[in-house]
Amino acid sequence: MKENKALSGELINVLREAGQNVPTNLLNFGTHVKKKESKLYGAHFKEISADAPKATKITFDSDNED
């Protein structure tokens, strides 16, 4: 049971996102989630969620100056 203690925070997050009740016994294990590491960037990157807005490009049209 103790070998799965590190996964309790992730399970709690999944249950909360799904709108499910989180058992109080599960909360006793802790809610800490270990930060994921990228193979290229290590722990110095920001994970972007799937529902994040798309990036927009800004262009400056200098030909139309008055």
PDB file of N, CA, C and O in Angstrom:
ATOM      1  N   MET A   1       0.816  -1.192   0.000  1.00  0.00           N
ATOM      2  CA  MET A   1       0.000   0.000   0.000  1.00  0.00           C
ATOM      3  C   MET A   1       0.860   1.257   0.000  1.00  0.00           C
ATOM      4  O   MET A   1       0.524   2.240  -0.659  1.00  0.00           O
ATOM      5  N   LYS A   2       1.970   1.229   0.737  1.00  0.00           N
ATOM      6  CA  LYS A   2       2.820   2.410   0.825  1.00  0.00           C
ATOM      7  C   LYS A   2       3.528   2.714  -0.484  1.00  0.00           C
ATOM      8  O   LYS A   2       3.896   3.862  -0.731  1.00  0.00           O
ATOM      9  N   GLU A   3       3.727   1.700  -1.334  1.00  0.00           N
ATOM     10  CA  GLU A   3       4.386   1.954  -2.614  1.00  0.00           C
ATOM     11  C   GLU A   3       3.508   2.786  -3.549  1.00  0.00           C
ATOM     12  O   GLU A   3       4.021   3.401  -4.484  1.00  0.00           O
ATOM     13  N   ASN A   4       2.200   2.815  -3.316  1.00  0.00           N
ATOM     14  CA  ASN A   4       1.279   3.610  -4.126  1.00  0.00           C
ATOM     15  C   ASN A   4       0.961   4.967  -3.508  1.00  0.00           C
ATOM     16  O   ASN A   4       0.170   5.731  -4.062  1.00  0.00           O
ATOM     17  N   LYS A   5       1.563   5.267  -2.379  1.00  0.00           N
ATOM     18  CA  LYS A   5       1.289   6.528  -1.688  1.00  0.00           C
ATOM     19  C   LYS A   5       1.641   7.730  -2.564  1.00  0.00           C
ATOM     20  O   LYS A   5       0.961   8.755  -2.504  1.00  0.00           O
ATOM     21  N   ALA A   6       2.685   7.620  -3.369  1.00  0.00           N
ATOM     22  CA  ALA A   6       3.109   8.725  -4.230  1.00  0.00           C
ATOM     23  C   ALA A   6       2.079   9.039  -5.313  1.00  0.00           C
ATOM     24  O   ALA A   6       2.071  10.146  -5.851  1.00  0.00           O
ATOM     25  N   LEU A   7       1.218   8.088  -5.638  1.00  0.00           N
ATOM     26  CA  LEU A   7       0.214   8.285  -6.687  1.00  0.00           C
ATOM     27  C   LEU A   7      -1.108   8.822  -6.155  1.00  0.00           C
ATOM     28  O   LEU A   7      -2.015   9.106  -6.937  1.00  0.00           O
ATOM     29  N   SER A   8      -1.231   8.966  -4.847  1.00  0.00           N
ATOM     30  CA  SER A   8      -2.515   9.379  -4.269  1.00  0.00           C
ATOM     31  C   SER A   8      -2.913  10.785  -4.704  1.00  0.00           C
ATOM     32  O   SER A   8      -4.094  11.038  -4.941  1.00  0.00           O
ATOM     33  N   GLY A   9      -1.964  11.697  -4.815  1.00  0.00           N
ATOM     34  CA  GLY A   9      -2.276  13.065  -5.236  1.00  0.00           C
ATOM     35  C   GLY A   9      -2.831  13.114  -6.648  1.00  0.00           C
ATOM     36  O   GLY A   9      -3.771  13.859  -6.924  1.00  0.00           O
ATOM     37  N   GLU A  10      -2.250  12.322  -7.543  1.00  0.00           N
ATOM     38  CA  GLU A  10      -2.738  12.279  -8.922  1.00  0.00           C
ATOM     39  C   GLU A  10      -4.138  11.681  -8.988  1.00  0.00           C
ATOM     40  O   GLU A  10      -4.982  12.165  -9.742  1.00  0.00           O
ATOM     41  N   LEU A  11      -4.390  10.636  -8.208  1.00  0.00           N
ATOM     42  CA  LEU A  11      -5.719  10.022  -8.181  1.00  0.00           C
ATOM     43  C   LEU A  11      -6.756  11.002  -7.642  1.00  0.00           C
ATOM     44  O   LEU A  11      -7.873  11.065  -8.156  1.00  0.00           O
ATOM     45  N   ILE A  12      -6.400  11.760  -6.620  1.00  0.00           N
ATOM     46  CA  ILE A  12      -7.319  12.757  -6.064  1.00  0.00           C
ATOM     47  C   ILE A  12      -7.655  13.808  -7.111  1.00  0.00           C
ATOM     48  O   ILE A  12      -8.811  14.213  -7.235  1.00  0.00           O
ATOM     49  N   ASN A  13      -6.651  14.257  -7.870  1.00  0.00           N
ATOM     50  CA  ASN A  13      -6.902  15.244  -8.922  1.00  0.00           C
ATOM     51  C   ASN A  13      -7.825  14.693 -10.004  1.00  0.00           C
ATOM     52  O   ASN A  13      -8.699  15.407 -10.495  1.00  0.00           O
ATOM     53  N   VAL A  14      -7.638  13.429 -10.377  1.00  0.00           N
ATOM     54  CA  VAL A  14      -8.496  12.810 -11.396  1.00  0.00           C
ATOM     55  C   VAL A  14      -9.930  12.718 -10.895  1.00  0.00           C
ATOM     56  O   VAL A  14     -10.870  13.015 -11.633  1.00  0.00           O
ATOM     57  N   LEU A  15     -10.099  12.309  -9.648  1.00  0.00           N
ATOM     58  CA  LEU A  15     -11.448  12.195  -9.087  1.00  0.00           C
ATOM     59  C   LEU A  15     -12.134  13.560  -9.016  1.00  0.00           C
ATOM     60  O   LEU A  15     -13.320  13.677  -9.325  1.00  0.00           O
ATOM     61  N   ARG A  16     -11.396  14.583  -8.614  1.00  0.00           N
ATOM     62  CA  ARG A  16     -11.985  15.929  -8.526  1.00  0.00           C
ATOM     63  C   ARG A  16     -12.364  16.465  -9.899  1.00  0.00           C
ATOM     64  O   ARG A  16     -13.433  17.056 -10.055  1.00  0.00           O
ATOM     65  N   GLU A  17     -11.500  16.268 -10.906  1.00  0.00           N
ATOM     66  CA  GLU A  17     -11.803  16.732 -12.258  1.00  0.00           C
ATOM     67  C   GLU A  17     -13.008  16.006 -12.838  1.00  0.00           C
ATOM     68  O   GLU A  17     -13.739  16.573 -13.651  1.00  0.00           O
ATOM     69  N   ALA A  18     -13.225  14.759 -12.429  1.00  0.00           N
ATOM     70  CA  ALA A  18     -14.361  13.982 -12.921  1.00  0.00           C
ATOM     71  C   ALA A  18     -15.633  14.268 -12.132  1.00  0.00           C
ATOM     72  O   ALA A  18     -16.698  13.743 -12.457  1.00  0.00           O
ATOM     73  N   GLY A  19     -15.527  15.099 -11.093  1.00  0.00           N
ATOM     74  CA  GLY A  19     -16.705  15.433 -10.300  1.00  0.00           C
ATOM     75  C   GLY A  19     -17.111  14.337  -9.332  1.00  0.00           C
ATOM     76  O   GLY A  19     -18.264  14.286  -8.903  1.00  0.00           O
ATOM     77  N   GLN A  20     -16.187  13.467  -8.985  1.00  0.00           N
ATOM     78  CA  GLN A  20     -16.478  12.356  -8.078  1.00  0.00           C
ATOM     79  C   GLN A  20     -16.117  12.732  -6.645  1.00  0.00           C
ATOM     80  O   GLN A  20     -15.332  13.651  -6.412  1.00  0.00           O
ATOM     81  N   ASN A  21     -16.692  12.019  -5.702  1.00  0.00           N
ATOM     82  CA  ASN A  21     -16.358  12.213  -4.294  1.00  0.00           C
ATOM     83  C   ASN A  21     -14.997  11.593  -4.008  1.00  0.00           C
ATOM     84  O   ASN A  21     -14.688  10.498  -4.477  1.00  0.00           O
ATOM     85  N   VAL A  22     -14.188  12.309  -3.233  1.00  0.00           N
ATOM     86  CA  VAL A  22     -12.874  11.806  -2.842  1.00  0.00           C
ATOM     87  C   VAL A  22     -12.995  11.227  -1.437  1.00  0.00           C
ATOM     88  O   VAL A  22     -13.347  11.951  -0.506  1.00  0.00           O
ATOM     89  N   PRO A  23     -12.708   9.934  -1.264  1.00  0.00           N
ATOM     90  CA  PRO A  23     -12.807   9.327   0.066  1.00  0.00           C
ATOM     91  C   PRO A  23     -11.837   9.984   1.050  1.00  0.00           C
ATOM     92  O   PRO A  23     -10.708  10.321   0.692  1.00  0.00           O
ATOM     93  N   THR A  24     -12.287  10.159   2.287  1.00  0.00           N
ATOM     94  CA  THR A  24     -11.442  10.799   3.298  1.00  0.00           C
ATOM     95  C   THR A  24     -10.212   9.956   3.609  1.00  0.00           C
ATOM     96  O   THR A  24      -9.161  10.499   3.949  1.00  0.00           O
ATOM     97  N   ASN A  25     -10.331   8.646   3.496  1.00  0.00           N
ATOM     98  CA  ASN A  25      -9.165   7.783   3.717  1.00  0.00           C
ATOM     99  C   ASN A  25      -8.079   8.041   2.679  1.00  0.00           C
ATOM    100  O   ASN A  25      -6.890   7.927   2.977  1.00  0.00           O
ATOM    101  N   LEU A  26      -8.485   8.387   1.465  1.00  0.00           N
ATOM    102  CA  LEU A  26      -7.515   8.693   0.420  1.00  0.00           C
ATOM    103  C   LEU A  26      -6.816  10.020   0.709  1.00  0.00           C
ATOM    104  O   LEU A  26      -5.629  10.173   0.421  1.00  0.00           O
ATOM    105  N   LEU A  27      -7.539  10.970   1.273  1.00  0.00           N
ATOM    106  CA  LEU A  27      -6.941  12.258   1.615  1.00  0.00           C
ATOM    107  C   LEU A  27      -5.877  12.116   2.699  1.00  0.00           C
ATOM    108  O   LEU A  27      -4.980  12.954   2.795  1.00  0.00           O
ATOM    109  N   ASN A  28      -5.966  11.074   3.510  1.00  0.00           N
ATOM    110  CA  ASN A  28      -4.969  10.844   4.557  1.00  0.00           C
ATOM    111  C   ASN A  28      -3.587  10.541   3.987  1.00  0.00           C
ATOM    112  O   ASN A  28      -2.581  10.755   4.664  1.00  0.00           O
ATOM    113  N   PHE A  29      -3.524  10.044   2.749  1.00  0.00           N
ATOM    114  CA  PHE A  29      -2.236   9.760   2.120  1.00  0.00           C
ATOM    115  C   PHE A  29      -1.523  11.032   1.690  1.00  0.00           C
ATOM    116  O   PHE A  29      -0.302  11.031   1.534  1.00  0.00           O
ATOM    117  N   GLY A  30      -2.263  12.114   1.495  1.00  0.00           N
ATOM    118  CA  GLY A  30      -1.668  13.366   1.054  1.00  0.00           C
ATOM    119  C   GLY A  30      -2.088  13.707  -0.358  1.00  0.00           C
ATOM    120  O   GLY A  30      -2.477  12.832  -1.132  1.00  0.00           O
ATOM    121  N   THR A  31      -2.008  14.981  -0.686  1.00  0.00           N
ATOM    122  CA  THR A  31      -2.456  15.451  -1.996  1.00  0.00           C
ATOM    123  C   THR A  31      -1.301  15.953  -2.848  1.00  0.00           C
ATOM    124  O   THR A  31      -1.534  16.572  -3.887  1.00  0.00           O
ATOM    125  N   HIS A  32      -0.076  15.706  -2.442  1.00  0.00           N
ATOM    126  CA  HIS A  32       1.088  16.188  -3.182  1.00  0.00           C
ATOM    127  C   HIS A  32       1.224  15.440  -4.501  1.00  0.00           C
ATOM    128  O   HIS A  32       1.049  14.223  -4.557  1.00  0.00           O
ATOM    129  N   VAL A  33       1.539  16.185  -5.571  1.00  0.00           N
ATOM    130  CA  VAL A  33       1.774  15.592  -6.882  1.00  0.00           C
ATOM    131  C   VAL A  33       3.193  15.953  -7.297  1.00  0.00           C
ATOM    132  O   VAL A  33       3.559  17.128  -7.323  1.00  0.00           O
ATOM    133  N   LYS A  34       3.985  14.945  -7.619  1.00  0.00           N
ATOM    134  CA  LYS A  34       5.365  15.174  -8.029  1.00  0.00           C
ATOM    135  C   LYS A  34       5.371  15.828  -9.403  1.00  0.00           C
ATOM    136  O   LYS A  34       4.651  15.403 -10.307  1.00  0.00           O
ATOM    137  N   LYS A  35       6.186  16.864  -9.552  1.00  0.00           N
ATOM    138  CA  LYS A  35       6.266  17.588 -10.816  1.00  0.00           C
ATOM    139  C   LYS A  35       6.897  16.694 -11.881  1.00  0.00           C
ATOM    140  O   LYS A  35       7.921  16.051 -11.647  1.00  0.00           O
ATOM    141  N   LYS A  36       6.267  16.666 -13.051  1.00  0.00           N
ATOM    142  CA  LYS A  36       6.779  15.852 -14.143  1.00  0.00           C
ATOM    143  C   LYS A  36       8.019  16.517 -14.731  1.00  0.00           C
ATOM    144  O   LYS A  36       8.149  17.741 -14.718  1.00  0.00           O
ATOM    145  N   GLU A  37       8.926  15.692 -15.244  1.00  0.00           N
ATOM    146  CA  GLU A  37      10.140  16.219 -15.852  1.00  0.00           C
ATOM    147  C   GLU A  37      10.189  15.831 -17.316  1.00  0.00           C
ATOM    148  O   GLU A  37       9.844  14.710 -17.692  1.00  0.00           O
ATOM    149  N   SER A  38      10.623  16.778 -18.138  1.00  0.00           N
ATOM    150  CA  SER A  38      10.797  16.538 -19.555  1.00  0.00           C
ATOM    151  C   SER A  38      12.185  15.950 -19.791  1.00  0.00           C
ATOM    152  O   SER A  38      13.126  16.277 -19.068  1.00  0.00           O
ATOM    153  N   LYS A  39      12.317  15.100 -20.780  1.00  0.00           N
ATOM    154  CA  LYS A  39      13.630  14.544 -21.107  1.00  0.00           C
ATOM    155  C   LYS A  39      14.563  15.626 -21.640  1.00  0.00           C
ATOM    156  O   LYS A  39      15.773  15.569 -21.422  1.00  0.00           O
ATOM    157  N   LEU A  40      14.001  16.615 -22.340  1.00  0.00           N
ATOM    158  CA  LEU A  40      14.820  17.684 -22.914  1.00  0.00           C
ATOM    159  C   LEU A  40      15.076  18.823 -21.943  1.00  0.00           C
ATOM    160  O   LEU A  40      16.198  19.323 -21.864  1.00  0.00           O
ATOM    161  N   TYR A  41      14.054  19.245 -21.203  1.00  0.00           N
ATOM    162  CA  TYR A  41      14.139  20.454 -20.397  1.00  0.00           C
ATOM    163  C   TYR A  41      14.200  20.194 -18.897  1.00  0.00           C
ATOM    164  O   TYR A  41      14.302  21.148 -18.126  1.00  0.00           O
ATOM    165  N   GLY A  42      14.143  18.971 -18.466  1.00  0.00           N
ATOM    166  CA  GLY A  42      14.139  18.683 -17.040  1.00  0.00           C
ATOM    167  C   GLY A  42      12.842  19.156 -16.410  1.00  0.00           C
ATOM    168  O   GLY A  42      11.766  18.956 -16.973  1.00  0.00           O
ATOM    169  N   ALA A  43      12.936  19.780 -15.246  1.00  0.00           N
ATOM    170  CA  ALA A  43      11.744  20.263 -14.543  1.00  0.00           C
ATOM    171  C   ALA A  43      11.439  21.712 -14.890  1.00  0.00           C
ATOM    172  O   ALA A  43      10.589  22.330 -14.248  1.00  0.00           O
ATOM    173  N   HIS A  44      12.113  22.265 -15.887  1.00  0.00           N
ATOM    174  CA  HIS A  44      11.959  23.678 -16.228  1.00  0.00           C
ATOM    175  C   HIS A  44      11.086  23.854 -17.467  1.00  0.00           C
ATOM    176  O   HIS A  44      11.534  24.428 -18.460  1.00  0.00           O
ATOM    177  N   PHE A  45       9.872  23.379 -17.422  1.00  0.00           N
ATOM    178  CA  PHE A  45       8.945  23.577 -18.523  1.00  0.00           C
ATOM    179  C   PHE A  45       7.540  23.683 -17.973  1.00  0.00           C
ATOM    180  O   PHE A  45       7.255  23.223 -16.867  1.00  0.00           O
ATOM    181  N   LYS A  46       6.671  24.289 -18.750  1.00  0.00           N
ATOM    182  CA  LYS A  46       5.281  24.456 -18.342  1.00  0.00           C
ATOM    183  C   LYS A  46       4.417  23.548 -19.204  1.00  0.00           C
ATOM    184  O   LYS A  46       4.452  23.626 -20.432  1.00  0.00           O
ATOM    185  N   GLU A  47       3.647  22.693 -18.556  1.00  0.00           N
ATOM    186  CA  GLU A  47       2.752  21.801 -19.282  1.00  0.00           C
ATOM    187  C   GLU A  47       1.510  22.582 -19.685  1.00  0.00           C
ATOM    188  O   GLU A  47       0.879  23.225 -18.847  1.00  0.00           O
ATOM    189  N   ILE A  48       1.159  22.528 -20.961  1.00  0.00           N
ATOM    190  CA  ILE A  48       0.016  23.266 -21.480  1.00  0.00           C
ATOM    191  C   ILE A  48      -1.169  22.317 -21.566  1.00  0.00           C
ATOM    192  O   ILE A  48      -1.067  21.228 -22.133  1.00  0.00           O
ATOM    193  N   SER A  49      -2.293  22.738 -21.000  1.00  0.00           N
ATOM    194  CA  SER A  49      -3.478  21.883 -21.016  1.00  0.00           C
ATOM    195  C   SER A  49      -4.102  21.858 -22.409  1.00  0.00           C
ATOM    196  O   SER A  49      -3.854  22.746 -23.224  1.00  0.00           O
ATOM    197  N   ALA A  50      -4.905  20.846 -22.671  1.00  0.00           N
ATOM    198  CA  ALA A  50      -5.516  20.674 -23.986  1.00  0.00           C
ATOM    199  C   ALA A  50      -6.567  21.738 -24.272  1.00  0.00           C
ATOM    200  O   ALA A  50      -6.831  22.044 -25.435  1.00  0.00           O
ATOM    201  N   ASP A  51      -7.173  22.307 -23.229  1.00  0.00           N
ATOM    202  CA  ASP A  51      -8.213  23.308 -23.452  1.00  0.00           C
ATOM    203  C   ASP A  51      -7.667  24.737 -23.440  1.00  0.00           C
ATOM    204  O   ASP A  51      -8.438  25.693 -23.348  1.00  0.00           O
ATOM    205  N   ALA A  52      -6.357  24.887 -23.531  1.00  0.00           N
ATOM    206  CA  ALA A  52      -5.749  26.218 -23.565  1.00  0.00           C
ATOM    207  C   ALA A  52      -6.061  26.884 -24.909  1.00  0.00           C
ATOM    208  O   ALA A  52      -6.169  26.198 -25.926  1.00  0.00           O
ATOM    209  N   PRO A  53      -6.205  28.211 -24.922  1.00  0.00           N
ATOM    210  CA  PRO A  53      -6.493  28.888 -26.189  1.00  0.00           C
ATOM    211  C   PRO A  53      -5.307  28.781 -27.142  1.00  0.00           C
ATOM    212  O   PRO A  53      -4.155  28.708 -26.714  1.00  0.00           O
ATOM    213  N   LYS A  54      -5.605  28.772 -28.431  1.00  0.00           N
ATOM    214  CA  LYS A  54      -4.566  28.678 -29.446  1.00  0.00           C
ATOM    215  C   LYS A  54      -3.780  29.982 -29.498  1.00  0.00           C
ATOM    216  O   LYS A  54      -4.319  31.055 -29.227  1.00  0.00           O
ATOM    217  N   ALA A  55      -2.517  29.881 -29.844  1.00  0.00           N
ATOM    218  CA  ALA A  55      -1.669  31.061 -29.958  1.00  0.00           C
ATOM    219  C   ALA A  55      -2.096  31.887 -31.170  1.00  0.00           C
ATOM    220  O   ALA A  55      -2.472  31.343 -32.208  1.00  0.00           O
ATOM    221  N   THR A  56      -2.032  33.192 -31.021  1.00  0.00           N
ATOM    222  CA  THR A  56      -2.363  34.079 -32.133  1.00  0.00           C
ATOM    223  C   THR A  56      -1.111  34.833 -32.544  1.00  0.00           C
ATOM    224  O   THR A  56      -0.274  35.170 -31.706  1.00  0.00           O
ATOM    225  N   LYS A  57      -0.991  35.092 -33.820  1.00  0.00           N
ATOM    226  CA  LYS A  57       0.163  35.814 -34.335  1.00  0.00           C
ATOM    227  C   LYS A  57      -0.234  37.259 -34.574  1.00  0.00           C
ATOM    228  O   LYS A  57      -1.315  37.545 -35.088  1.00  0.00           O
ATOM    229  N   ILE A  58       0.645  38.151 -34.199  1.00  0.00           N
ATOM    230  CA  ILE A  58       0.418  39.574 -34.406  1.00  0.00           C
ATOM    231  C   ILE A  58       1.361  40.037 -35.505  1.00  0.00           C
ATOM    232  O   ILE A  58       2.569  39.808 -35.439  1.00  0.00           O
ATOM    233  N   THR A  59       0.803  40.685 -36.508  1.00  0.00           N
ATOM    234  CA  THR A  59       1.635  41.235 -37.578  1.00  0.00           C
ATOM    235  C   THR A  59       1.484  42.743 -37.582  1.00  0.00           C
ATOM    236  O   THR A  59       0.401  43.277 -37.344  1.00  0.00           O
ATOM    237  N   PHE A  60       2.568  43.409 -37.850  1.00  0.00           N
ATOM    238  CA  PHE A  60       2.568  44.861 -37.924  1.00  0.00           C
ATOM    239  C   PHE A  60       2.738  45.248 -39.377  1.00  0.00           C
ATOM    240  O   PHE A  60       3.781  45.000 -39.982  1.00  0.00           O
ATOM    241  N   ASP A  61       1.706  45.858 -39.931  1.00  0.00           N
ATOM    242  CA  ASP A  61       1.719  46.244 -41.331  1.00  0.00           C
ATOM    243  C   ASP A  61       2.208  47.684 -41.426  1.00  0.00           C
ATOM    244  O   ASP A  61       1.444  48.622 -41.199  1.00  0.00           O
ATOM    245  N   SER A  62       3.476  47.856 -41.761  1.00  0.00           N
ATOM    246  CA  SER A  62       4.051  49.199 -41.813  1.00  0.00           C
ATOM    247  C   SER A  62       3.796  49.876 -43.157  1.00  0.00           C
ATOM    248  O   SER A  62       4.119  51.054 -43.308  1.00  0.00           O
ATOM    249  N   ASP A  63       3.227  49.171 -44.140  1.00  0.00           N
ATOM    250  CA  ASP A  63       2.967  49.763 -45.452  1.00  0.00           C
ATOM    251  C   ASP A  63       1.778  50.712 -45.431  1.00  0.00           C
ATOM    252  O   ASP A  63       1.675  51.572 -46.306  1.00  0.00           O
ATOM    253  N   ASN A  64       0.881  50.586 -44.465  1.00  0.00           N
ATOM    254  CA  ASN A  64      -0.331  51.398 -44.432  1.00  0.00           C
ATOM    255  C   ASN A  64      -0.216  52.606 -43.514  1.00  0.00           C
ATOM    256  O   ASN A  64      -1.237  53.154 -43.099  1.00  0.00           O
ATOM    257  N   GLU A  65       0.986  53.031 -43.188  1.00  0.00           N
ATOM    258  CA  GLU A  65       1.132  54.195 -42.323  1.00  0.00           C
ATOM    259  C   GLU A  65       0.728  55.455 -43.059  1.00  0.00           C
ATOM    260  O   GLU A  65       1.016  55.609 -44.245  1.00  0.00           O
ATOM    261  N   ASP A  66       0.059  56.358 -42.351  1.00  0.00           N
ATOM    262  CA  ASP A  66      -0.355  57.627 -42.964  1.00  0.00           C
ATOM    263  C   ASP A  66       0.624  58.722 -42.641  1.00  0.00           C
ATOM    264  O   ASP A  66       0.441  59.861 -43.071  1.00  0.00           O
TER     265      ASP A  66
END
